[in-house]
Amino acid sequence: MDDPERVARCRCLRAVVHLTTGPRGETATRLLHAAERDPDALPEAARALNALDACDKRHVWASYAKLAAPERTTR
């Protein structure tokens, strides 16, 4: 993945984590912010996301999936 795409995805995911988990996701948001600047921080950010409570993870990934999905055109 190229750098601009990585930055965009990390930034979007960081916003979702922040908005859906609040202070419970502070570690994940901090590490996602680091991963925007340094791709070597991605594994640690992924571990922080995986360490979230199951309910928080469901909310984060459902919201992120909706935002990251390609737009459907209506006919």
Phi, psi and omega in degrees: 000137181282163186302313180299323179292317178301313180300314181297316181292317178298318181295317178297313180295321178299317178297317179297314179300314181299314184288329183266337184245342182061223184294339178296334182259016185304317180297315180296317180294320179297316181288326175294323176297318177296322181291339175297325183265334187221110182298339178292346178276352182300315180301319179292322177296319178296320178296321179294321177295318179293337181278352178296155174304148184304318180295317178298317180300317179300315180295316181298308186289326177295316179293316180297317180299320179295318181288325186272349182291145176297146179289138175267139177264142178265147182254000000 
